[in-house]
């Protein structure tokens, strides 16, 4: 089983990975989501679910074919962390 | 109390409006979300919450200051309906 990157929590069975990102304002949340959409296009991967409101985005990543996340998803989650890093509220 | 437009359901107290939009594929879901972001910018309004996955987007609209949706939100919800109309699955 692949261990999720920093800040992500393994949940459920089959395992999915979850992380909540919090931002100071709506414009930052939007910017993060736009960059995430571009990253998804680049990698040919997208989160299974995104739930967002004014100042947060909750992201769930599954593995391929509803299986467990693996090395590919690990890289994807790390790159999402990197996108959020300049803006994320502690 | 303002009645929600077609397809929207009034929920909770204070009332918010909810609608689930379903699409044939991820690219259509993304397109809808991008157009919704542009509409939000134009109107200076955004949904209180959006939850989306590969082929659906669930949208919740609140009124100003956590109050009930009014005429402004009614126009916003109608315009969201119009965005989705060409693509939405029955």
N, CA and C atoms of all chains as a GROMACS GRO file, in nm:
protein
  540
    1UNK      N    1   0.085  -0.120   0.000
    1UNK     CA    2   0.000   0.000   0.000
    1UNK      C    3   0.088   0.125   0.000
    2UNK      N    4   0.057   0.217  -0.088
    2UNK     CA    5   0.136   0.339  -0.098
    2UNK      C    6   0.095   0.437   0.012
    3UNK      N    7   0.191   0.493   0.080
    3UNK     CA    8   0.164   0.592   0.185
    3UNK      C    9   0.136   0.728   0.121
    4UNK      N   10   0.030   0.797   0.163
    4UNK     CA   11   0.001   0.928   0.102
    4UNK      C   12   0.108   1.032   0.137
    5UNK      N   13   0.122   1.134   0.053
    5UNK     CA   14   0.219   1.240   0.084
    5UNK      C   15   0.175   1.322   0.206
    6UNK      N   16   0.264   1.407   0.250
    6UNK     CA   17   0.238   1.495   0.365
    6UNK      C   18   0.104   1.567   0.352
    7UNK      N   19   0.027   1.564   0.457
    7UNK     CA   20  -0.096   1.641   0.463
    7UNK      C   21  -0.218   1.565   0.414
    8UNK      N   22  -0.196   1.451   0.348
    8UNK     CA   23  -0.307   1.372   0.296
    8UNK      C   24  -0.336   1.259   0.394
    9UNK      N   25  -0.466   1.226   0.402
    9UNK     CA   26  -0.511   1.124   0.494
    9UNK      C   27  -0.569   1.008   0.413
   10UNK      N   28  -0.528   0.886   0.445
   10UNK     CA   29  -0.586   0.768   0.380
   10UNK      C   30  -0.719   0.737   0.447
   11UNK      N   31  -0.822   0.715   0.364
   11UNK     CA   32  -0.958   0.691   0.416
   11UNK      C   33  -1.024   0.577   0.340
   12UNK      N   34  -1.107   0.502   0.410
   12UNK     CA   35  -1.201   0.410   0.346
   12UNK      C   36  -1.138   0.285   0.289
   13UNK      N   37  -1.222   0.208   0.221
   13UNK     CA   38  -1.180   0.080   0.165
   13UNK      C   39  -1.260   0.059   0.039
   14UNK      N   40  -1.205   0.055  -0.082
   14UNK     CA   41  -1.062   0.073  -0.104
   14UNK      C   42  -1.017   0.213  -0.064
   15UNK      N   43  -0.893   0.225  -0.026
   15UNK     CA   44  -0.839   0.350   0.024
   15UNK      C   45  -0.850   0.462  -0.078
   16UNK      N   46  -0.892   0.579  -0.032
   16UNK     CA   47  -0.872   0.700  -0.112
   16UNK      C   48  -0.795   0.798  -0.023
   17UNK      N   49  -0.741   0.901  -0.086
   17UNK     CA   50  -0.664   1.001  -0.011
   17UNK      C   51  -0.741   1.130  -0.008
   18UNK      N   52  -0.738   1.195   0.107
   18UNK     CA   53  -0.816   1.316   0.129
   18UNK      C   54  -0.726   1.426   0.186
   19UNK      N   55  -0.744   1.548   0.136
   19UNK     CA   56  -0.681   1.663   0.201
   19UNK      C   57  -0.769   1.786   0.188
   20UNK      N   58  -0.775   1.862   0.295
   20UNK     CA   59  -0.847   1.990   0.295
   20UNK      C   60  -0.745   2.103   0.287
   21UNK      N   61  -0.762   2.190   0.188
   21UNK     CA   62  -0.676   2.307   0.171
   21UNK      C   63  -0.758   2.430   0.209
   22UNK      N   64  -0.697   2.518   0.286
   22UNK     CA   65  -0.768   2.638   0.333
   22UNK      C   66  -0.696   2.762   0.283
   23UNK      N   67  -0.773   2.859   0.237
   23UNK     CA   68  -0.716   2.980   0.176
   23UNK      C   69  -0.770   3.104   0.245
   24UNK      N   70  -0.701   3.214   0.224
   24UNK     CA   71  -0.740   3.339   0.292
   24UNK      C   72  -0.864   3.402   0.230
   25UNK      N   73  -0.884   3.382   0.100
   25UNK     CA   74  -1.000   3.444   0.035
   25UNK      C   75  -1.038   3.369  -0.092
   26UNK      N   76  -1.155   3.403  -0.143
   26UNK     CA   77  -1.212   3.331  -0.256
   26UNK      C   78  -1.120   3.335  -0.378
   27UNK      N   79  -1.057   3.449  -0.404
   27UNK     CA   80  -0.971   3.460  -0.522
   27UNK      C   81  -0.856   3.358  -0.516
   28UNK      N   82  -0.807   3.331  -0.398
   28UNK     CA   83  -0.698   3.233  -0.384
   28UNK      C   84  -0.750   3.090  -0.403
   29UNK      N   85  -0.869   3.066  -0.353
   29UNK     CA   86  -0.930   2.934  -0.374
   29UNK      C   87  -0.948   2.909  -0.524
   30UNK      N   88  -1.000   3.010  -0.594
   30UNK     CA   89  -1.021   2.999  -0.739
   30UNK      C   90  -0.890   2.977  -0.813
   31UNK      N   91  -0.788   3.052  -0.776
   31UNK     CA   92  -0.659   3.040  -0.842
   31UNK      C   93  -0.605   2.896  -0.826
   32UNK      N   94  -0.614   2.846  -0.705
   32UNK     CA   95  -0.570   2.709  -0.679
   32UNK      C   96  -0.648   2.611  -0.767
   33UNK      N   97  -0.779   2.629  -0.777
   33UNK     CA   98  -0.861   2.535  -0.856
   33UNK      C   99  -0.827   2.543  -1.005
   34UNK      N  100  -0.796   2.663  -1.051
   34UNK     CA  101  -0.759   2.676  -1.192
   34UNK      C  102  -0.625   2.609  -1.220
   35UNK      N  103  -0.532   2.627  -1.130
   35UNK     CA  104  -0.402   2.561  -1.148
   35UNK      C  105  -0.416   2.409  -1.137
   36UNK      N  106  -0.504   2.366  -1.051
   36UNK     CA  107  -0.529   2.222  -1.038
   36UNK      C  108  -0.590   2.167  -1.167
   37UNK      N  109  -0.679   2.242  -1.229
   37UNK     CA  110  -0.739   2.197  -1.356
   37UNK      C  111  -0.631   2.184  -1.463
   38UNK      N  112  -0.538   2.279  -1.466
   38UNK     CA  113  -0.429   2.272  -1.564
   38UNK      C  114  -0.337   2.153  -1.536
   39UNK      N  115  -0.308   2.131  -1.410
   39UNK     CA  116  -0.225   2.016  -1.371
   39UNK      C  117  -0.294   1.884  -1.410
   40UNK      N  118  -0.425   1.878  -1.388
   40UNK     CA  119  -0.501   1.757  -1.422
   40UNK      C  120  -0.491   1.729  -1.572
   41UNK      N  121  -0.501   1.836  -1.648
   41UNK     CA  122  -0.492   1.818  -1.793
   41UNK      C  123  -0.353   1.769  -1.831
   42UNK      N  124  -0.252   1.831  -1.772
   42UNK     CA  125  -0.114   1.793  -1.802
   42UNK      C  126  -0.088   1.646  -1.768
   43UNK      N  127  -0.137   1.602  -1.652
   43UNK     CA  128  -0.105   1.467  -1.606
   43UNK      C  129  -0.207   1.363  -1.653
   44UNK      N  130  -0.319   1.410  -1.709
   44UNK     CA  131  -0.422   1.315  -1.750
   44UNK      C  132  -0.488   1.245  -1.632
   45UNK      N  133  -0.491   1.315  -1.518
   45UNK     CA  134  -0.547   1.260  -1.394
   45UNK      C  135  -0.633   1.368  -1.330
   46UNK      N  136  -0.741   1.331  -1.270
   46UNK     CA  137  -0.811   1.433  -1.191
   46UNK      C  138  -0.863   1.372  -1.063
   47UNK      N  139  -0.882   1.456  -0.960
   47UNK     CA  140  -0.934   1.403  -0.835
   47UNK      C  141  -1.070   1.338  -0.857
   48UNK      N  142  -1.100   1.240  -0.776
   48UNK     CA  143  -1.231   1.175  -0.785
   48UNK      C  144  -1.339   1.273  -0.742
   49UNK      N  145  -1.308   1.358  -0.646
   49UNK     CA  146  -1.407   1.455  -0.598
   49UNK      C  147  -1.337   1.582  -0.547
   50UNK      N  148  -1.399   1.695  -0.575
   50UNK     CA  149  -1.355   1.824  -0.519
   50UNK      C  150  -1.477   1.893  -0.462
   51UNK      N  151  -1.465   1.938  -0.339
   51UNK     CA  152  -1.572   2.013  -0.275
   51UNK      C  153  -1.512   2.145  -0.232
   52UNK      N  154  -1.564   2.255  -0.285
   52UNK     CA  155  -1.503   2.382  -0.246
   52UNK      C  156  -1.607   2.487  -0.213
   53UNK      N  157  -1.566   2.577  -0.127
   53UNK     CA  158  -1.648   2.691  -0.089
   53UNK      C  159  -1.555   2.812  -0.088
   54UNK      N  160  -1.596   2.919  -0.024
   54UNK     CA  161  -1.523   3.045  -0.037
   54UNK      C  162  -1.374   3.031  -0.005
   55UNK      N  163  -1.342   2.966   0.105
   55UNK     CA  164  -1.202   2.965   0.150
   55UNK      C  165  -1.146   2.825   0.176
   56UNK      N  166  -1.206   2.724   0.114
   56UNK     CA  167  -1.143   2.593   0.126
   56UNK      C  168  -1.174   2.506   0.004
   57UNK      N  169  -1.091   2.404  -0.013
   57UNK     CA  170  -1.116   2.302  -0.114
   57UNK      C  171  -1.079   2.168  -0.053
   58UNK      N  172  -1.174   2.076  -0.052
   58UNK     CA  173  -1.151   1.939  -0.004
   58UNK      C  174  -1.133   1.849  -0.124
   59UNK      N  175  -1.023   1.776  -0.126
   59UNK     CA  176  -0.989   1.698  -0.245
   59UNK      C  177  -0.977   1.551  -0.210
   60UNK      N  178  -1.039   1.466  -0.292
   60UNK     CA  179  -1.030   1.322  -0.275
   60UNK      C  180  -0.968   1.261  -0.401
   61UNK      N  181  -0.868   1.179  -0.381
   61UNK     CA  182  -0.800   1.110  -0.492
   61UNK      C  183  -0.817   0.960  -0.475
   62UNK      N  184  -0.864   0.897  -0.582
   62UNK     CA  185  -0.873   0.751  -0.585
   62UNK      C  186  -0.765   0.695  -0.675
   63UNK      N  187  -0.746   0.567  -0.668
   63UNK     CA  188  -0.659   0.499  -0.762
   63UNK      C  189  -0.732   0.472  -0.892
   64UNK      N  190  -0.664   0.416  -0.991
   64UNK     CA  191  -0.728   0.382  -1.118
   64UNK      C  192  -0.833   0.272  -1.096
   65UNK      N  193  -0.941   0.278  -1.174
   65UNK     CA  194  -1.045   0.175  -1.167
   65UNK      C  195  -1.094   0.151  -1.025
   66UNK      N  196  -1.111   0.258  -0.952
   66UNK     CA  197  -1.157   0.252  -0.812
   66UNK      C  198  -1.065   0.169  -0.723
   67UNK      N  199  -0.944   0.147  -0.765
   67UNK     CA  200  -0.847   0.078  -0.681
   67UNK      C  201  -0.779   0.177  -0.587
   68UNK      N  202  -0.674   0.132  -0.521
   68UNK     CA  203  -0.603   0.218  -0.427
   68UNK      C  204  -0.505   0.310  -0.499
   69UNK      N  205  -0.483   0.429  -0.445
   69UNK     CA  206  -0.384   0.518  -0.505
   69UNK      C  207  -0.246   0.455  -0.501
   70UNK      N  208  -0.169   0.478  -0.606
   70UNK     CA  209  -0.034   0.422  -0.616
   70UNK      C  210   0.068   0.532  -0.641
   71UNK      N  211   0.178   0.495  -0.704
   71UNK     CA  212   0.287   0.591  -0.726
   71UNK      C  213   0.242   0.710  -0.812
   72UNK      N  214   0.161   0.682  -0.913
   72UNK     CA  215   0.114   0.790  -1.001
   72UNK      C  216   0.032   0.893  -0.922
   73UNK      N  217  -0.058   0.843  -0.840
   73UNK     CA  218  -0.142   0.932  -0.759
   73UNK      C  219  -0.057   1.004  -0.653
   74UNK      N  220   0.047   0.936  -0.606
   74UNK     CA  221   0.138   0.998  -0.509
   74UNK      C  222   0.204   1.122  -0.571
   75UNK      N  223   0.249   1.108  -0.695
   75UNK     CA  224   0.310   1.224  -0.762
   75UNK      C  225   0.208   1.336  -0.784
   76UNK      N  226   0.087   1.293  -0.821
   76UNK     CA  227  -0.021   1.391  -0.842
   76UNK      C  228  -0.049   1.468  -0.712
   77UNK      N  229  -0.062   1.396  -0.602
   77UNK     CA  230  -0.092   1.461  -0.473
   77UNK      C  231   0.023   1.553  -0.430
   78UNK      N  232   0.145   1.512  -0.456
   78UNK     CA  233   0.260   1.597  -0.422
   78UNK      C  234   0.258   1.725  -0.504
   79UNK      N  235   0.221   1.712  -0.630
   79UNK     CA  236   0.216   1.832  -0.713
   79UNK      C  237   0.100   1.923  -0.673
   80UNK      N  238  -0.009   1.866  -0.626
   80UNK     CA  239  -0.119   1.949  -0.572
   80UNK      C  240  -0.069   2.023  -0.448
   81UNK      N  241   0.004   1.955  -0.362
   81UNK     CA  242   0.063   2.022  -0.244
   81UNK      C  243   0.150   2.140  -0.288
   82UNK      N  244   0.229   2.119  -0.392
   82UNK     CA  245   0.320   2.224  -0.438
   82UNK      C  246   0.243   2.345  -0.493
   83UNK      N  247   0.131   2.318  -0.563
   83UNK     CA  248   0.046   2.428  -0.613
   83UNK      C  249  -0.007   2.512  -0.497
   84UNK      N  250  -0.050   2.443  -0.394
   84UNK     CA  251  -0.117   2.512  -0.283
   84UNK      C  252  -0.018   2.582  -0.192
   85UNK      N  253   0.105   2.533  -0.190
   85UNK     CA  254   0.202   2.576  -0.088
   85UNK      C  255   0.217   2.728  -0.074
   86UNK      N  256   0.221   2.806  -0.184
   86UNK     CA  257   0.244   2.949  -0.165
   86UNK      C  258   0.127   3.020  -0.095
   87UNK      N  259   0.010   2.957  -0.097
   87UNK     CA  260  -0.111   3.027  -0.054
   87UNK      C  261  -0.179   2.968   0.068
   88UNK      N  262  -0.151   2.841   0.093
   88UNK     CA  263  -0.234   2.770   0.190
   88UNK      C  264  -0.220   2.831   0.330
   89UNK      N  265  -0.332   2.842   0.398
   89UNK     CA  266  -0.332   2.890   0.536
   89UNK      C  267  -0.288   2.776   0.628
   90UNK      N  268  -0.212   2.806   0.729
   90UNK     CA  269  -0.166   2.698   0.818
   90UNK      C  270  -0.284   2.637   0.894
   91UNK      N  271  -4.075   3.485   0.080
   91UNK     CA  272  -3.966   3.395   0.045
   91UNK      C  273  -3.964   3.377  -0.106
   92UNK      N  274  -3.845   3.389  -0.163
   92UNK     CA  275  -3.831   3.375  -0.308
   92UNK      C  276  -3.833   3.227  -0.346
   93UNK      N  277  -3.911   3.194  -0.447
   93UNK     CA  278  -3.916   3.056  -0.496
   93UNK      C  279  -3.796   3.029  -0.587
   94UNK      N  280  -3.728   2.917  -0.570
   94UNK     CA  281  -3.612   2.890  -0.656
   94UNK      C  282  -3.653   2.864  -0.800
   95UNK      N  283  -3.562   2.887  -0.895
   95UNK     CA  284  -3.594   2.859  -1.035
   95UNK      C  285  -3.608   2.708  -1.060
   96UNK      N  286  -3.653   2.676  -1.179
   96UNK     CA  287  -3.669   2.536  -1.220
   96UNK      C  288  -3.546   2.452  -1.190
   97UNK      N  289  -3.569   2.339  -1.130
   97UNK     CA  290  -3.462   2.242  -1.110
   97UNK      C  291  -3.390   2.259  -0.978
   98UNK      N  292  -3.411   2.372  -0.910
   98UNK     CA  293  -3.345   2.397  -0.783
   98UNK      C  294  -3.439   2.361  -0.669
   99UNK      N  295  -3.379   2.312  -0.562
   99UNK     CA  296  -3.456   2.268  -0.447
   99UNK      C  297  -3.421   2.357  -0.328
  100UNK      N  298  -3.521   2.407  -0.257
  100UNK     CA  299  -3.497   2.485  -0.136
  100UNK      C  300  -3.471   2.388  -0.021
  101UNK      N  301  -3.365   2.415   0.055
  101UNK     CA  302  -3.324   2.324   0.164
  101UNK      C  303  -3.286   2.403   0.287
  102UNK      N  304  -3.314   2.348   0.403
  102UNK     CA  305  -3.256   2.396   0.529
  102UNK      C  306  -3.315   2.525   0.579
  103UNK      N  307  -3.254   2.575   0.687
  103UNK     CA  308  -3.302   2.695   0.753
  103UNK      C  309  -3.182   2.766   0.811
  104UNK      N  310  -3.139   2.887   0.767
  104UNK     CA  311  -3.206   2.960   0.660
  104UNK      C  312  -3.196   2.884   0.528
  105UNK      N  313  -3.292   2.908   0.443
  105UNK     CA  314  -3.301   2.835   0.317
  105UNK      C  315  -3.178   2.857   0.230
  106UNK      N  316  -3.129   2.748   0.172
  106UNK     CA  317  -3.036   2.761   0.060
  106UNK      C  318  -3.095   2.683  -0.057
  107UNK      N  319  -3.042   2.708  -0.175
  107UNK     CA  320  -3.093   2.640  -0.294
  107UNK      C  321  -2.989   2.542  -0.344
  108UNK      N  322  -3.037   2.427  -0.386
  108UNK     CA  323  -2.948   2.318  -0.428
  108UNK      C  324  -2.991   2.266  -0.564
  109UNK      N  325  -2.892   2.241  -0.650
  109UNK     CA  326  -2.921   2.166  -0.773
  109UNK      C  327  -2.801   2.079  -0.810
  110UNK      N  328  -2.833   1.960  -0.856
  110UNK     CA  329  -2.731   1.868  -0.908
  110UNK      C  330  -2.738   1.870  -1.060
  111UNK      N  331  -2.624   1.898  -1.124
  111UNK     CA  332  -2.613   1.895  -1.270
  111UNK      C  333  -2.531   1.772  -1.309
  112UNK      N  334  -2.578   1.699  -1.409
  112UNK     CA  335  -2.511   1.577  -1.451
  112UNK      C  336  -2.468   1.590  -1.596
  113UNK      N  337  -2.346   1.545  -1.625
  113UNK     CA  338  -2.288   1.561  -1.758
  113UNK      C  339  -2.243   1.427  -1.813
  114UNK      N  340  -2.222   1.424  -1.943
  114UNK     CA  341  -2.186   1.298  -2.008
  114UNK      C  342  -2.040   1.260  -1.981
  115UNK      N  343  -1.955   1.359  -1.965
  115UNK     CA  344  -1.813   1.327  -1.943
  115UNK      C  345  -1.741   1.440  -1.872
  116UNK      N  346  -1.620   1.411  -1.827
  116UNK     CA  347  -1.544   1.506  -1.744
  116UNK      C  348  -1.522   1.639  -1.817
  117UNK      N  349  -1.491   1.634  -1.944
  117UNK     CA  350  -1.465   1.759  -2.018
  117UNK      C  351  -1.586   1.853  -2.014
  118UNK      N  352  -1.704   1.798  -2.016
  118UNK     CA  353  -1.825   1.882  -2.009
  118UNK      C  354  -1.845   1.938  -1.868
  119UNK      N  355  -1.815   1.858  -1.769
  119UNK     CA  356  -1.823   1.907  -1.631
  119UNK      C  357  -1.727   2.024  -1.612
  120UNK      N  358  -1.603   2.007  -1.662
  120UNK     CA  359  -1.501   2.114  -1.652
  120UNK      C  360  -1.545   2.240  -1.726
  121UNK      N  361  -1.599   2.222  -1.844
  121UNK     CA  362  -1.643   2.338  -1.922
  121UNK      C  363  -1.752   2.416  -1.847
  122UNK      N  364  -1.845   2.343  -1.793
  122UNK     CA  365  -1.951   2.405  -1.713
  122UNK      C  366  -1.892   2.483  -1.595
  123UNK      N  367  -1.796   2.422  -1.526
  123UNK     CA  368  -1.737   2.489  -1.409
  123UNK      C  369  -1.659   2.613  -1.449
  124UNK      N  370  -1.593   2.608  -1.564
  124UNK     CA  371  -1.520   2.727  -1.610
  124UNK      C  372  -1.615   2.840  -1.646
  125UNK      N  373  -1.724   2.805  -1.713
  125UNK     CA  374  -1.822   2.908  -1.747
  125UNK      C  375  -1.889   2.963  -1.621
  126UNK      N  376  -1.910   2.876  -1.523
  126UNK     CA  377  -1.967   2.921  -1.397
  126UNK      C  378  -1.871   3.018  -1.326
  127UNK      N  379  -1.742   2.990  -1.332
  127UNK     CA  380  -1.644   3.081  -1.269
  127UNK      C  381  -1.648   3.218  -1.337
  128UNK      N  382  -1.661   3.219  -1.469
  128UNK     CA  383  -1.668   3.347  -1.541
  128UNK      C  384  -1.797   3.421  -1.507
  129UNK      N  385  -1.907   3.348  -1.499
  129UNK     CA  386  -2.035   3.410  -1.460
  129UNK      C  387  -2.027   3.469  -1.319
  130UNK      N  388  -1.963   3.395  -1.229
  130UNK     CA  389  -1.948   3.443  -1.090
  130UNK      C  390  -1.871   3.574  -1.087
  131UNK      N  391  -1.767   3.580  -1.169
  131UNK     CA  392  -1.688   3.702  -1.174
  131UNK      C  393  -1.772   3.816  -1.227
  132UNK      N  394  -1.844   3.790  -1.335
  132UNK     CA  395  -1.928   3.894  -1.396
  132UNK      C  396  -2.032   3.946  -1.297
  133UNK      N  397  -2.096   3.855  -1.224
  133UNK     CA  398  -2.206   3.896  -1.136
  133UNK      C  399  -2.160   3.933  -0.996
  134UNK      N  400  -2.033   3.904  -0.964
  134UNK     CA  401  -1.985   3.931  -0.829
  134UNK      C  402  -2.053   3.844  -0.724
  135UNK      N  403  -2.093   3.726  -0.766
  135UNK     CA  404  -2.162   3.630  -0.678
  135UNK      C  405  -2.100   3.493  -0.701
  136UNK      N  406  -2.089   3.415  -0.598
  136UNK     CA  407  -2.050   3.276  -0.625
  136UNK      C  408  -2.128   3.181  -0.535
  137UNK      N  409  -2.144   3.056  -0.580
  137UNK     CA  410  -2.216   2.961  -0.496
  137UNK      C  411  -2.147   2.946  -0.361
  138UNK      N  412  -2.224   2.916  -0.261
  138UNK     CA  413  -2.166   2.894  -0.128
  138UNK      C  414  -2.083   2.766  -0.129
  139UNK      N  415  -2.126   2.669  -0.208
  139UNK     CA  416  -2.052   2.541  -0.214
  139UNK      C  417  -2.070   2.476  -0.351
  140UNK      N  418  -1.963   2.417  -0.400
  140UNK     CA  419  -1.968   2.336  -0.522
  140UNK      C  420  -1.898   2.205  -0.491
  141UNK      N  421  -1.963   2.096  -0.524
  141UNK     CA  422  -1.905   1.963  -0.508
  141UNK      C  423  -1.909   1.897  -0.644
  142UNK      N  424  -1.794   1.863  -0.698
  142UNK     CA  425  -1.800   1.802  -0.831
  142UNK      C  426  -1.709   1.682  -0.842
  143UNK      N  427  -1.748   1.594  -0.931
  143UNK     CA  428  -1.670   1.474  -0.963
  143UNK      C  429  -1.674   1.460  -1.115
  144UNK      N  430  -1.640   1.344  -1.165
  144UNK     CA  431  -1.621   1.328  -1.309
  144UNK      C  432  -1.740   1.378  -1.391
  145UNK      N  433  -1.859   1.339  -1.353
  145UNK     CA  434  -1.975   1.368  -1.438
  145UNK      C  435  -2.090   1.439  -1.365
  146UNK      N  436  -2.059   1.505  -1.254
  146UNK     CA  437  -2.165   1.586  -1.193
  146UNK      C  438  -2.107   1.704  -1.118
  147UNK      N  439  -2.194   1.802  -1.094
  147UNK     CA  440  -2.159   1.915  -1.008
  147UNK      C  441  -2.283   1.947  -0.923
  148UNK      N  442  -2.266   1.945  -0.793
  148UNK     CA  443  -2.373   1.982  -0.699
  148UNK      C  444  -2.348   2.124  -0.652
  149UNK      N  445  -2.447   2.208  -0.666
  149UNK     CA  446  -2.427   2.350  -0.637
  149UNK      C  447  -2.525   2.397  -0.530
  150UNK      N  448  -2.471   2.470  -0.433
  150UNK     CA  449  -2.553   2.528  -0.328
  150UNK      C  450  -2.538   2.680  -0.330
  151UNK      N  451  -2.651   2.748  -0.331
  151UNK     CA  452  -2.653   2.894  -0.330
  151UNK      C  453  -2.720   2.944  -0.203
  152UNK      N  454  -2.651   3.032  -0.134
  152UNK     CA  455  -2.709   3.098  -0.016
  152UNK      C  456  -2.743   3.241  -0.049
  153UNK      N  457  -2.819   3.304   0.037
  153UNK     CA  458  -2.842   3.448   0.026
  153UNK      C  459  -2.724   3.525   0.083
  154UNK      N  460  -2.730   3.658   0.073
  154UNK     CA  461  -2.623   3.740   0.130
  154UNK      C  462  -2.622   3.728   0.283
  155UNK      N  463  -2.502   3.735   0.341
  155UNK     CA  464  -2.488   3.730   0.487
  155UNK      C  465  -2.559   3.611   0.547
  156UNK      N  466  -2.548   3.498   0.482
  156UNK     CA  467  -2.611   3.374   0.527
  156UNK      C  468  -2.763   3.384   0.539
  157UNK      N  469  -2.820   3.483   0.475
  157UNK     CA  470  -2.966   3.494   0.473
  157UNK      C  471  -3.024   3.408   0.361
  158UNK      N  472  -3.152   3.426   0.334
  158UNK     CA  473  -3.218   3.346   0.230
  158UNK      C  474  -3.189   3.403   0.092
  159UNK      N  475  -3.186   3.318  -0.008
  159UNK     CA  476  -3.168   3.367  -0.145
  159UNK      C  477  -3.285   3.457  -0.185
  160UNK      N  478  -3.255   3.561  -0.259
  160UNK     CA  479  -3.357   3.655  -0.304
  160UNK      C  480  -3.355   3.670  -0.456
  161UNK      N  481  -3.398   3.786  -0.503
  161UNK     CA  482  -3.409   3.806  -0.648
  161UNK      C  483  -3.273   3.798  -0.718
  162UNK      N  484  -3.169   3.850  -0.652
  162UNK     CA  485  -3.036   3.846  -0.713
  162UNK      C  486  -2.990   3.701  -0.732
  163UNK      N  487  -3.009   3.620  -0.629
  163UNK     CA  488  -2.968   3.479  -0.638
  163UNK      C  489  -3.057   3.403  -0.737
  164UNK      N  490  -3.182   3.448  -0.750
  164UNK     CA  491  -3.272   3.386  -0.847
  164UNK      C  492  -3.219   3.406  -0.989
  165UNK      N  493  -3.174   3.528  -1.016
  165UNK     CA  494  -3.116   3.554  -1.149
  165UNK      C  495  -2.989   3.472  -1.170
  166UNK      N  496  -2.908   3.464  -1.065
  166UNK     CA  497  -2.783   3.387  -1.071
  166UNK      C  498  -2.814   3.239  -1.102
  167UNK      N  499  -2.909   3.182  -1.030
  167UNK     CA  500  -2.944   3.040  -1.050
  167UNK      C  501  -3.002   3.017  -1.190
  168UNK      N  502  -3.080   3.113  -1.238
  168UNK     CA  503  -3.134   3.099  -1.374
  168UNK      C  504  -3.022   3.102  -1.477
  169UNK      N  505  -2.925   3.186  -1.454
  169UNK     CA  506  -2.814   3.193  -1.549
  169UNK      C  507  -2.728   3.066  -1.541
  170UNK      N  508  -2.716   3.008  -1.424
  170UNK     CA  509  -2.644   2.879  -1.414
  170UNK      C  510  -2.721   2.772  -1.492
  171UNK      N  511  -2.852   2.771  -1.478
  171UNK     CA  512  -2.933   2.678  -1.559
  171UNK      C  513  -2.905   2.697  -1.709
  172UNK      N  514  -2.897   2.823  -1.751
  172UNK     CA  515  -2.877   2.850  -1.893
  172UNK      C  516  -2.740   2.801  -1.940
  173UNK      N  517  -2.638   2.815  -1.855
  173UNK     CA  518  -2.505   2.764  -1.888
  173UNK      C  519  -2.506   2.613  -1.909
  174UNK      N  520  -2.578   2.548  -1.819
  174UNK     CA  521  -2.575   2.401  -1.821
  174UNK      C  522  -2.665   2.344  -1.930
  175UNK      N  523  -2.763   2.420  -1.972
  175UNK     CA  524  -2.869   2.367  -2.059
  175UNK      C  525  -2.820   2.293  -2.184
  176UNK      N  526  -2.717   2.343  -2.253
  176UNK     CA  527  -2.678   2.274  -2.375
  176UNK      C  528  -2.618   2.135  -2.350
  177UNK      N  529  -2.573   2.112  -2.227
  177UNK     CA  530  -2.494   1.992  -2.200
  177UNK      C  531  -2.557   1.896  -2.101
  178UNK      N  532  -2.648   1.947  -2.021
  178UNK     CA  533  -2.690   1.868  -1.905
  178UNK      C  534  -2.761   1.739  -1.949
  179UNK      N  535  -2.732   1.631  -1.881
  179UNK     CA  536  -2.798   1.503  -1.908
  179UNK      C  537  -2.936   1.504  -1.840
  180UNK      N  538  -3.036   1.450  -1.906
  180UNK     CA  539  -3.170   1.452  -1.845
  180UNK      C  540  -3.175   1.368  -1.717
   0.00000   0.00000   0.00000
